[in-house]
Amino acid sequence: MHLSVLAPAHPYFAQALLEWYPRHRRDLPWRHTRNPYVIWLSEVILQQTRVKQGLPYYLDFISTYPTVHDLAAAPEDEVLRHWQGLGYYSRARNMHHTAQQVVREYQGVFPTTYTELLRLRGVGQYTAAAIASFAFGEKVAVLDGNVYRVLARVFGIASDIAVPATRKEFQALADTLIPAAAPDEFNQAIMEFGAIQCTPLKPDCLFCPLQSQCYAFQHGMVQELPVKSKAKASRTRYLHYIVLRHGDTLYLKKRAAKDIWQGLYDFALEENDAAELPAVDLVGAVSRLGGQMATDRAEEPVLALRHVLSHQKVEARFHVVWLAQPLPPEALAASGLAPFTPEEAHDLPKPVLIANYIDKSWK
């Protein structure tokens, strides 16, 4: 839903951004290349991640996997370990699979068009547009959160950006604005403008080159646009981790279920609807895992950690259980647990929650 008449801002919009960008852009390493692999890597890392947080991961990945062949050949566990702490781990798995697809189906050479890039696993409309324009100069407009915000404010668009159908409306507008002579520069400029000038909470409207054309500024609606309906309230989960130990060994398992942290390692788990795990339930869980509790160890205090995800809150409790003897092979096979030393556990790909616990417990 448009609140404004669009025509007046059209001819000025791209020119203003292209004049603003060289004076204000941040010096970021992926902006100095047209290498599609490097650009793709940066875009995947920066999805739902701030530049300040993502930059060290980008530098680490480029150093560890300088080519798509290097990334494709790496074990998934190794890739996930390098990704640890960035969250949304499906991005890392898809990134790894995409690298293998590029090597297997394209002989290690990235497709050169927007349409062909969309055939790659995990590459959606935004990422394909970014690679196509930044690496190959194709005239296709990017659309991310920053772009939504800039367009909604400048052109007075009150459509709910949380509704998938709204994308077509914004994409159609963005496609009319992007100049054929500088699609890459324009896409970089509009995203950077949204990131550092037209920010969500405190935009710098006083020194904005689009101020006189901005519908939101002229009508006092900067804080109202863009319109985005609230997501469902996050739920709270109570995860009771059973940290089985014997001597210098602790037991972890790889999460295989399609739940949070798929493919990462954590401990044996009991989940319930309470912050406490009754002693009888703990004993029963250890027995089901094939373990026999040691009787010569004092009970250790339960450590509580909280972890907030985008769609749920995790209240974790860590119950250390010392075993009288190592878990037998049949118990390991049935439970999916495997023995590790603390040093080995440190090197496994783990959720930040588990990594924090290990760091606190084995310094």
MIDOMI-433248 format. One record per residue (C-alpha): residue number from 1; residue in three letters; x, y, z. Coordinates in nm, 2 decimals, padded with zeros to 4 digits. Example, Ala and Ser with C-alpha at 12.3 -4.5 7.8 and 13.67 -1.06 7.14 Angstrom:
<nodes>
+-----+------+--------+--------+--------+
: pos : code :      X :      Y :      Z :
+-----+------+--------+--------+--------+
:   1 :  ALA :  01.23 : -00.45 :  00.78 :
:   2 :  SER :  01.37 : -00.11 :  00.71 :
+-----+------+--------+--------+--------+
</nodes>
This chain:
<nodes>
+-----+------+--------+--------+--------+
: pos : code :      X :      Y :      Z :
+-----+------+--------+--------+--------+
:   1 :  MET :  00.00 :  00.00 :  00.00 :
:   2 :  HIS :  00.16 :  00.33 : -00.12 :
:   3 :  LEU :  00.10 :  00.64 :  00.09 :
:   4 :  SER :  00.28 :  00.87 : -00.15 :
:   5 :  VAL :  00.30 :  00.95 : -00.52 :
:   6 :  LEU :  00.62 :  00.78 : -00.63 :
:   7 :  ALA :  00.72 :  00.98 : -00.94 :
:   8 :  PRO :  00.89 :  01.28 : -00.78 :
:   9 :  ALA :  01.16 :  01.08 : -00.60 :
:  10 :  HIS :  01.24 :  00.85 : -00.89 :
:  11 :  PRO :  01.50 :  01.05 : -01.09 :
:  12 :  TYR :  01.67 :  01.18 : -00.78 :
:  13 :  PHE :  01.69 :  00.86 : -00.57 :
:  14 :  ALA :  01.97 :  00.66 : -00.75 :
:  15 :  GLN :  02.18 :  00.98 : -00.81 :
:  16 :  ALA :  02.16 :  01.08 : -00.44 :
:  17 :  LEU :  02.26 :  00.73 : -00.32 :
:  18 :  LEU :  02.55 :  00.70 : -00.57 :
:  19 :  GLU :  02.68 :  01.04 : -00.46 :
:  20 :  TRP :  02.64 :  00.95 : -00.09 :
:  21 :  TYR :  02.80 :  00.60 : -00.10 :
:  22 :  PRO :  03.17 :  00.68 : -00.19 :
:  23 :  ARG :  03.18 :  00.94 :  00.09 :
:  24 :  HIS :  03.03 :  00.72 :  00.37 :
:  25 :  ARG :  03.08 :  00.35 :  00.29 :
:  26 :  ARG :  03.27 :  00.13 :  00.52 :
:  27 :  ASP :  03.59 : -00.03 :  00.40 :
:  28 :  LEU :  03.50 : -00.40 :  00.40 :
:  29 :  PRO :  03.72 : -00.67 :  00.23 :
:  30 :  TRP :  03.45 : -00.83 :  00.02 :
:  31 :  ARG :  03.40 : -00.49 : -00.15 :
:  32 :  HIS :  03.74 : -00.51 : -00.32 :
:  33 :  THR :  03.67 : -00.81 : -00.53 :
:  34 :  ARG :  03.45 : -00.95 : -00.81 :
:  35 :  ASN :  03.53 : -01.30 : -00.71 :
:  36 :  PRO :  03.18 : -01.47 : -00.68 :
:  37 :  TYR :  03.31 : -01.72 : -00.42 :
:  38 :  VAL :  03.43 : -01.45 : -00.19 :
:  39 :  ILE :  03.11 : -01.24 : -00.24 :
:  40 :  TRP :  02.89 : -01.55 : -00.18 :
:  41 :  LEU :  03.08 : -01.64 :  00.14 :
:  42 :  SER :  03.04 : -01.29 :  00.28 :
:  43 :  GLU :  02.67 : -01.27 :  00.19 :
:  44 :  VAL :  02.59 : -01.61 :  00.36 :
:  45 :  ILE :  02.79 : -01.51 :  00.67 :
:  46 :  LEU :  02.62 : -01.17 :  00.70 :
:  47 :  GLN :  02.26 : -01.30 :  00.67 :
:  48 :  GLN :  02.09 : -01.21 :  01.00 :
:  49 :  THR :  02.44 : -01.11 :  01.13 :
:  50 :  ARG :  02.59 : -00.77 :  01.19 :
:  51 :  VAL :  02.91 : -00.68 :  01.01 :
:  52 :  LYS :  03.10 : -00.64 :  01.33 :
:  53 :  GLN :  03.01 : -00.99 :  01.44 :
:  54 :  GLY :  03.05 : -01.15 :  01.10 :
:  55 :  LEU :  03.38 : -01.00 :  00.99 :
:  56 :  PRO :  03.61 : -01.22 :  01.20 :
:  57 :  TYR :  03.42 : -01.53 :  01.07 :
:  58 :  TYR :  03.46 : -01.41 :  00.71 :
:  59 :  LEU :  03.83 : -01.36 :  00.76 :
:  60 :  ASP :  03.86 : -01.71 :  00.92 :
:  61 :  PHE :  03.67 : -01.88 :  00.64 :
:  62 :  ILE :  03.87 : -01.71 :  00.37 :
:  63 :  SER :  04.19 : -01.80 :  00.54 :
:  64 :  THR :  04.09 : -02.16 :  00.60 :
:  65 :  TYR :  03.91 : -02.22 :  00.27 :
:  66 :  PRO :  04.05 : -01.98 :  00.01 :
:  67 :  THR :  03.87 : -02.15 : -00.28 :
:  68 :  VAL :  03.54 : -02.32 : -00.33 :
:  69 :  HIS :  03.73 : -02.64 : -00.38 :
:  70 :  ASP :  03.88 : -02.61 : -00.03 :
:  71 :  LEU :  03.54 : -02.56 :  00.13 :
:  72 :  ALA :  03.38 : -02.84 : -00.06 :
:  73 :  ALA :  03.65 : -03.08 :  00.04 :
:  74 :  ALA :  03.63 : -03.00 :  00.41 :
:  75 :  PRO :  03.45 : -03.23 :  00.66 :
:  76 :  GLU :  03.11 : -03.09 :  00.77 :
:  77 :  ASP :  03.21 : -03.11 :  01.14 :
:  78 :  GLU :  03.51 : -02.89 :  01.07 :
:  79 :  VAL :  03.29 : -02.63 :  00.88 :
:  80 :  LEU :  03.04 : -02.62 :  01.16 :
:  81 :  ARG :  03.32 : -02.58 :  01.42 :
:  82 :  HIS :  03.44 : -02.27 :  01.23 :
:  83 :  TRP :  03.08 : -02.14 :  01.22 :
:  84 :  GLN :  03.03 : -02.19 :  01.59 :
:  85 :  GLY :  02.88 : -01.89 :  01.75 :
:  86 :  LEU :  02.71 : -01.74 :  01.44 :
:  87 :  GLY :  02.39 : -01.92 :  01.49 :
:  88 :  TYR :  02.14 : -02.03 :  01.22 :
:  89 :  TYR :  02.36 : -02.34 :  01.16 :
:  90 :  SER :  02.15 : -02.45 :  00.86 :
:  91 :  ARG :  02.33 : -02.16 :  00.68 :
:  92 :  ALA :  02.67 : -02.34 :  00.73 :
:  93 :  ARG :  02.53 : -02.67 :  00.62 :
:  94 :  ASN :  02.37 : -02.52 :  00.31 :
:  95 :  MET :  02.69 : -02.33 :  00.24 :
:  96 :  HIS :  02.90 : -02.65 :  00.26 :
:  97 :  HIS :  02.65 : -02.83 :  00.03 :
:  98 :  THR :  02.65 : -02.54 : -00.21 :
:  99 :  ALA :  03.03 : -02.55 : -00.24 :
: 100 :  GLN :  03.01 : -02.92 : -00.32 :
: 101 :  GLN :  02.74 : -02.85 : -00.58 :
: 102 :  VAL :  02.95 : -02.58 : -00.75 :
: 103 :  VAL :  03.25 : -02.82 : -00.76 :
: 104 :  ARG :  03.04 : -03.12 : -00.87 :
: 105 :  GLU :  02.80 : -02.96 : -01.12 :
: 106 :  TYR :  02.99 : -02.65 : -01.24 :
: 107 :  GLN :  03.36 : -02.76 : -01.21 :
: 108 :  GLY :  03.42 : -02.51 : -00.94 :
: 109 :  VAL :  03.30 : -02.21 : -01.14 :
: 110 :  PHE :  03.01 : -02.01 : -01.01 :
: 111 :  PRO :  02.71 : -01.95 : -01.24 :
: 112 :  THR :  02.72 : -01.60 : -01.39 :
: 113 :  THR :  02.35 : -01.51 : -01.40 :
: 114 :  TYR :  02.08 : -01.44 : -01.15 :
: 115 :  THR :  01.86 : -01.72 : -01.29 :
: 116 :  GLU :  02.13 : -01.98 : -01.28 :
: 117 :  LEU :  02.25 : -01.88 : -00.93 :
: 118 :  LEU :  01.90 : -01.95 : -00.80 :
: 119 :  ARG :  01.96 : -02.32 : -00.89 :
: 120 :  LEU :  02.22 : -02.35 : -00.61 :
: 121 :  ARG :  02.12 : -02.49 : -00.28 :
: 122 :  GLY :  02.06 : -02.23 : -00.01 :
: 123 :  VAL :  02.08 : -01.94 : -00.26 :
: 124 :  GLY :  01.77 : -01.74 : -00.25 :
: 125 :  GLN :  01.66 : -01.43 : -00.44 :
: 126 :  TYR :  01.86 : -01.18 : -00.23 :
: 127 :  THR :  02.19 : -01.38 : -00.24 :
: 128 :  ALA :  02.15 : -01.45 : -00.61 :
: 129 :  ALA :  02.09 : -01.08 : -00.68 :
: 130 :  ALA :  02.39 : -00.98 : -00.47 :
: 131 :  ILE :  02.63 : -01.22 : -00.65 :
: 132 :  ALA :  02.49 : -01.14 : -00.99 :
: 133 :  SER :  02.52 : -00.77 : -00.95 :
: 134 :  PHE :  02.85 : -00.75 : -00.74 :
: 135 :  ALA :  03.04 : -01.01 : -00.93 :
: 136 :  PHE :  02.89 : -00.99 : -01.28 :
: 137 :  GLY :  02.73 : -00.65 : -01.31 :
: 138 :  GLU :  02.38 : -00.79 : -01.38 :
: 139 :  LYS :  02.10 : -00.53 : -01.34 :
: 140 :  VAL :  01.90 : -00.70 : -01.07 :
: 141 :  ALA :  01.80 : -00.53 : -00.75 :
: 142 :  VAL :  01.87 : -00.67 : -00.40 :
: 143 :  LEU :  01.61 : -00.67 : -00.14 :
: 144 :  ASP :  01.71 : -00.71 :  00.23 :
: 145 :  GLY :  01.59 : -00.56 :  00.56 :
: 146 :  ASN :  01.79 : -00.24 :  00.50 :
: 147 :  VAL :  01.64 : -00.20 :  00.15 :
: 148 :  TYR :  01.29 : -00.26 :  00.27 :
: 149 :  ARG :  01.34 :  00.01 :  00.53 :
: 150 :  VAL :  01.48 :  00.27 :  00.29 :
: 151 :  LEU :  01.21 :  00.22 :  00.03 :
: 152 :  ALA :  00.92 :  00.21 :  00.28 :
: 153 :  ARG :  01.03 :  00.54 :  00.43 :
: 154 :  VAL :  01.13 :  00.73 :  00.12 :
: 155 :  PHE :  00.83 :  00.62 : -00.09 :
: 156 :  GLY :  00.57 :  00.59 :  00.19 :
: 157 :  ILE :  00.49 :  00.22 :  00.16 :
: 158 :  ALA :  00.28 :  00.09 :  00.45 :
: 159 :  SER :  00.25 : -00.27 :  00.33 :
: 160 :  ASP :  00.35 : -00.53 :  00.60 :
: 161 :  ILE :  00.70 : -00.65 :  00.51 :
: 162 :  ALA :  00.64 : -00.96 :  00.73 :
: 163 :  VAL :  00.39 : -01.08 :  00.47 :
: 164 :  PRO :  00.56 : -01.28 :  00.19 :
: 165 :  ALA :  00.34 : -01.13 : -00.09 :
: 166 :  THR :  00.48 : -00.78 :  00.00 :
: 167 :  ARG :  00.81 : -00.87 : -00.15 :
: 168 :  LYS :  00.67 : -00.84 : -00.51 :
: 169 :  GLU :  00.56 : -00.48 : -00.44 :
: 170 :  PHE :  00.91 : -00.38 : -00.31 :
: 171 :  GLN :  01.09 : -00.58 : -00.57 :
: 172 :  ALA :  00.90 : -00.41 : -00.85 :
: 173 :  LEU :  00.99 : -00.07 : -00.71 :
: 174 :  ALA :  01.35 : -00.16 : -00.66 :
: 175 :  ASP :  01.38 : -00.28 : -01.02 :
: 176 :  THR :  01.26 :  00.05 : -01.15 :
: 177 :  LEU :  01.52 :  00.24 : -00.94 :
: 178 :  ILE :  01.84 :  00.04 : -01.02 :
: 179 :  PRO :  02.05 :  00.21 : -01.29 :
: 180 :  ALA :  02.17 : -00.01 : -01.58 :
: 181 :  ALA :  02.51 :  00.17 : -01.57 :
: 182 :  ALA :  02.59 :  00.09 : -01.21 :
: 183 :  PRO :  02.38 : -00.19 : -01.07 :
: 184 :  ASP :  02.65 : -00.32 : -00.83 :
: 185 :  GLU :  02.73 :  00.02 : -00.69 :
: 186 :  PHE :  02.36 :  00.10 : -00.65 :
: 187 :  ASN :  02.29 : -00.22 : -00.46 :
: 188 :  GLN :  02.59 : -00.17 : -00.23 :
: 189 :  ALA :  02.48 :  00.19 : -00.18 :
: 190 :  ILE :  02.12 :  00.13 : -00.08 :
: 191 :  MET :  02.21 : -00.15 :  00.16 :
: 192 :  GLU :  02.49 :  00.06 :  00.32 :
: 193 :  PHE :  02.25 :  00.36 :  00.34 :
: 194 :  GLY :  02.00 :  00.15 :  00.54 :
: 195 :  ALA :  02.28 :  00.01 :  00.76 :
: 196 :  ILE :  02.44 :  00.34 :  00.87 :
: 197 :  GLN :  02.21 :  00.63 :  00.77 :
: 198 :  CYS :  01.85 :  00.52 :  00.76 :
: 199 :  THR :  01.88 :  00.29 :  01.06 :
: 200 :  PRO :  01.59 :  00.13 :  01.24 :
: 201 :  LEU :  01.57 :  00.33 :  01.56 :
: 202 :  LYS :  01.78 :  00.65 :  01.52 :
: 203 :  PRO :  01.81 :  00.74 :  01.16 :
: 204 :  ASP :  02.02 :  01.04 :  01.08 :
: 205 :  CYS :  01.74 :  01.23 :  00.91 :
: 206 :  LEU :  01.91 :  01.57 :  00.97 :
: 207 :  PHE :  02.19 :  01.50 :  00.73 :
: 208 :  CYS :  02.00 :  01.27 :  00.49 :
: 209 :  PRO :  02.04 :  01.35 :  00.12 :
: 210 :  LEU :  01.69 :  01.22 :  00.06 :
: 211 :  GLN :  01.52 :  01.42 :  00.33 :
: 212 :  SER :  01.32 :  01.65 :  00.11 :
: 213 :  GLN :  01.19 :  01.35 : -00.09 :
: 214 :  CYS :  01.13 :  01.12 :  00.20 :
: 215 :  TYR :  00.76 :  01.06 :  00.27 :
: 216 :  ALA :  00.82 :  00.93 :  00.62 :
: 217 :  PHE :  01.03 :  01.24 :  00.72 :
: 218 :  GLN :  00.79 :  01.49 :  00.57 :
: 219 :  HIS :  00.49 :  01.32 :  00.74 :
: 220 :  GLY :  00.64 :  01.24 :  01.08 :
: 221 :  MET :  00.63 :  00.86 :  01.01 :
: 222 :  VAL :  00.99 :  00.76 :  01.04 :
: 223 :  GLN :  00.93 :  00.54 :  01.34 :
: 224 :  GLU :  00.61 :  00.39 :  01.19 :
: 225 :  LEU :  00.77 :  00.27 :  00.86 :
: 226 :  PRO :  00.84 :  00.01 :  00.76 :
: 227 :  VAL :  00.53 : -00.18 :  00.89 :
: 228 :  LYS :  00.62 : -00.52 :  01.02 :
: 229 :  SER :  00.38 : -00.73 :  01.22 :
: 230 :  LYS :  00.51 : -00.89 :  01.53 :
: 231 :  ALA :  00.63 : -01.25 :  01.52 :
: 232 :  LYS :  00.47 : -01.51 :  01.75 :
: 233 :  ALA :  00.59 : -01.50 :  02.11 :
: 234 :  SER :  00.89 : -01.72 :  02.17 :
: 235 :  ARG :  00.84 : -02.03 :  02.38 :
: 236 :  THR :  01.06 : -02.14 :  02.67 :
: 237 :  ARG :  01.22 : -02.49 :  02.66 :
: 238 :  TYR :  01.38 : -02.66 :  02.96 :
: 239 :  LEU :  01.67 : -02.88 :  02.86 :
: 240 :  HIS :  01.83 : -03.10 :  03.12 :
: 241 :  TYR :  02.17 : -03.21 :  03.01 :
: 242 :  ILE :  02.31 : -03.52 :  03.16 :
: 243 :  VAL :  02.69 : -03.48 :  03.16 :
: 244 :  LEU :  02.81 : -03.84 :  03.18 :
: 245 :  ARG :  03.17 : -03.86 :  03.30 :
: 246 :  HIS :  03.42 : -04.14 :  03.37 :
: 247 :  GLY :  03.78 : -04.05 :  03.45 :
: 248 :  ASP :  03.90 : -03.81 :  03.19 :
: 249 :  THR :  03.62 : -03.91 :  02.95 :
: 250 :  LEU :  03.29 : -03.73 :  02.89 :
: 251 :  TYR :  03.01 : -03.84 :  02.65 :
: 252 :  LEU :  02.86 : -03.63 :  02.38 :
: 253 :  LYS :  02.63 : -03.70 :  02.08 :
: 254 :  LYS :  02.57 : -03.54 :  01.75 :
: 255 :  ARG :  02.22 : -03.39 :  01.72 :
: 256 :  ALA :  02.05 : -03.55 :  01.42 :
: 257 :  ALA :  01.69 : -03.47 :  01.47 :
: 258 :  LYS :  01.54 : -03.17 :  01.28 :
: 259 :  ASP :  01.55 : -02.94 :  01.57 :
: 260 :  ILE :  01.77 : -02.66 :  01.68 :
: 261 :  TRP :  02.15 : -02.72 :  01.64 :
: 262 :  GLN :  02.12 : -03.00 :  01.39 :
: 263 :  GLY :  02.46 : -03.15 :  01.33 :
: 264 :  LEU :  02.62 : -03.01 :  01.64 :
: 265 :  TYR :  02.73 : -03.19 :  01.95 :
: 266 :  ASP :  02.57 : -03.18 :  02.29 :
: 267 :  PHE :  02.52 : -03.41 :  02.59 :
: 268 :  ALA :  02.25 : -03.67 :  02.67 :
: 269 :  LEU :  01.93 : -03.48 :  02.71 :
: 270 :  GLU :  01.61 : -03.49 :  02.90 :
: 271 :  GLU :  01.35 : -03.22 :  02.82 :
: 272 :  ASN :  01.05 : -03.14 :  03.03 :
: 273 :  ASP :  00.83 : -02.85 :  03.12 :
: 274 :  ALA :  01.00 : -02.75 :  03.45 :
: 275 :  ALA :  01.33 : -02.59 :  03.56 :
: 276 :  GLU :  01.40 : -02.89 :  03.79 :
: 277 :  LEU :  01.47 : -03.25 :  03.71 :
: 278 :  PRO :  01.36 : -03.48 :  03.99 :
: 279 :  ALA :  01.63 : -03.72 :  04.12 :
: 280 :  VAL :  01.43 : -04.02 :  04.03 :
: 281 :  ASP :  01.40 : -03.90 :  03.67 :
: 282 :  LEU :  01.78 : -03.84 :  03.65 :
: 283 :  VAL :  01.85 : -04.19 :  03.78 :
: 284 :  GLY :  01.61 : -04.34 :  03.53 :
: 285 :  ALA :  01.76 : -04.14 :  03.25 :
: 286 :  VAL :  02.11 : -04.27 :  03.33 :
: 287 :  SER :  01.99 : -04.62 :  03.35 :
: 288 :  ARG :  01.82 : -04.60 :  03.01 :
: 289 :  LEU :  02.15 : -04.47 :  02.87 :
: 290 :  GLY :  02.31 : -04.79 :  02.99 :
: 291 :  GLY :  02.51 : -04.62 :  03.27 :
: 292 :  GLN :  02.58 : -04.71 :  03.63 :
: 293 :  MET :  02.62 : -04.42 :  03.86 :
: 294 :  ALA :  02.93 : -04.41 :  04.08 :
: 295 :  THR :  02.86 : -04.42 :  04.45 :
: 296 :  ASP :  03.19 : -04.28 :  04.57 :
: 297 :  ARG :  03.14 : -03.93 :  04.42 :
: 298 :  ALA :  02.98 : -03.64 :  04.59 :
: 299 :  GLU :  02.69 : -03.49 :  04.41 :
: 300 :  GLU :  02.79 : -03.18 :  04.20 :
: 301 :  PRO :  02.59 : -02.86 :  04.19 :
: 302 :  VAL :  02.36 : -02.82 :  03.89 :
: 303 :  LEU :  02.48 : -02.54 :  03.66 :
: 304 :  ALA :  02.21 : -02.33 :  03.50 :
: 305 :  LEU :  02.26 : -02.14 :  03.17 :
: 306 :  ARG :  02.02 : -01.94 :  02.96 :
: 307 :  HIS :  02.03 : -01.91 :  02.59 :
: 308 :  VAL :  01.80 : -01.69 :  02.38 :
: 309 :  LEU :  01.73 : -01.78 :  02.02 :
: 310 :  SER :  01.52 : -01.60 :  01.76 :
: 311 :  HIS :  01.21 : -01.81 :  01.82 :
: 312 :  GLN :  01.26 : -01.97 :  02.16 :
: 313 :  LYS :  01.43 : -01.93 :  02.50 :
: 314 :  VAL :  01.64 : -02.22 :  02.63 :
: 315 :  GLU :  01.67 : -02.27 :  03.00 :
: 316 :  ALA :  01.95 : -02.53 :  03.03 :
: 317 :  ARG :  02.05 : -02.73 :  03.34 :
: 318 :  PHE :  02.37 : -02.94 :  03.35 :
: 319 :  HIS :  02.36 : -03.25 :  03.57 :
: 320 :  VAL :  02.70 : -03.40 :  03.61 :
: 321 :  VAL :  02.69 : -03.78 :  03.66 :
: 322 :  TRP :  03.00 : -03.98 :  03.73 :
: 323 :  LEU :  02.99 : -04.34 :  03.61 :
: 324 :  ALA :  03.12 : -04.64 :  03.79 :
: 325 :  GLN :  03.25 : -04.78 :  03.46 :
: 326 :  PRO :  03.26 : -04.66 :  03.10 :
: 327 :  LEU :  02.95 : -04.70 :  02.89 :
: 328 :  PRO :  02.96 : -05.03 :  02.70 :
: 329 :  PRO :  02.96 : -05.04 :  02.32 :
: 330 :  GLU :  02.60 : -05.14 :  02.30 :
: 331 :  ALA :  02.49 : -04.85 :  02.51 :
: 332 :  LEU :  02.69 : -04.61 :  02.29 :
: 333 :  ALA :  02.53 : -04.75 :  01.98 :
: 334 :  ALA :  02.18 : -04.72 :  02.12 :
: 335 :  SER :  02.22 : -04.37 :  02.26 :
: 336 :  GLY :  02.44 : -04.21 :  01.99 :
: 337 :  LEU :  02.69 : -04.10 :  02.26 :
: 338 :  ALA :  03.06 : -04.12 :  02.20 :
: 339 :  PRO :  03.35 : -04.08 :  02.44 :
: 340 :  PHE :  03.57 : -03.77 :  02.42 :
: 341 :  THR :  03.84 : -03.61 :  02.63 :
: 342 :  PRO :  03.77 : -03.24 :  02.73 :
: 343 :  GLU :  04.03 : -03.13 :  02.47 :
: 344 :  GLU :  03.86 : -03.33 :  02.20 :
: 345 :  ALA :  03.52 : -03.20 :  02.31 :
: 346 :  HIS :  03.65 : -02.85 :  02.29 :
: 347 :  ASP :  03.73 : -02.90 :  01.92 :
: 348 :  LEU :  03.39 : -03.04 :  01.83 :
: 349 :  PRO :  03.12 : -02.81 :  01.66 :
: 350 :  LYS :  02.89 : -02.72 :  01.94 :
: 351 :  PRO :  02.60 : -02.48 :  02.02 :
: 352 :  VAL :  02.73 : -02.17 :  02.20 :
: 353 :  LEU :  02.54 : -02.29 :  02.51 :
: 354 :  ILE :  02.74 : -02.61 :  02.53 :
: 355 :  ALA :  03.07 : -02.44 :  02.44 :
: 356 :  ASN :  03.01 : -02.19 :  02.73 :
: 357 :  TYR :  02.94 : -02.48 :  02.97 :
: 358 :  ILE :  03.26 : -02.66 :  02.87 :
: 359 :  ASP :  03.46 : -02.34 :  02.90 :
: 360 :  LYS :  03.32 : -02.28 :  03.25 :
: 361 :  SER :  03.37 : -02.63 :  03.37 :
: 362 :  TRP :  03.71 : -02.72 :  03.22 :
: 363 :  LYS :  03.94 : -02.42 :  03.23 :
+-----+------+--------+--------+--------+
</nodes>
